[in-house]
Amino acid sequence: MTPLRLAAERKILAGTFPTCSLDTAGRLVMATLTANSGRAYSVRLEVPATFPDAHPQAYITAPVLYDRAGRKLAAVGTSAVMHTLTPRGDWVQVCHGHPERWDSRNTLYTVLLKARLWIEAYEAHLLDGRPLDTWLRHA
């Protein structure tokens, strides 16, 4: 990431997600996102060295997520209907868009916003058991 892009990303994040942190190299974003229910979720964005030309990975690192039936959501792995990609341990990787359709004009703010929408869909799933695909469309 160029120094100019890094400065722009920092400014956008500071104005929209003030509690998140972006490391000095611009490779790791840590944020706590709060759902409408009041539940807090820890989100980790892993930003590739080639960002903004490459797709960052977004993980929910805490709490450990379970589906409505009580199974660990990370055990589902990649799932189109649950909008998840390959997990890392108990961390669920949120699908925030198809990696091949990534556009370098997207920002880290956009990724966090999509993670926040994913969280709301996840909480709706916990209430009624329908897959996240009910509320999220494939990009």
Secondary structure as GFF3:
##gff-version 3
##sequence-region A 1 139
A	DSSP	alpha_helix	3	16	.	.	.	ID=ss1
A	DSSP	beta_strand	21	22	.	.	.	ID=ss2
A	DSSP	beta_strand	28	34	.	.	.	ID=ss3
A	DSSP	beta_strand	40	46	.	.	.	ID=ss4
A	DSSP	beta_strand	57	62	.	.	.	ID=ss5
A	DSSP	three_ten_helix	73	76	.	.	.	ID=ss6
A	DSSP	beta_strand	84	88	.	.	.	ID=ss7
A	DSSP	beta_strand	91	94	.	.	.	ID=ss8
A	DSSP	three_ten_helix	99	101	.	.	.	ID=ss9
A	DSSP	alpha_helix	108	128	.	.	.	ID=ss10
A	DSSP	three_ten_helix	132	134	.	.	.	ID=ss11
###
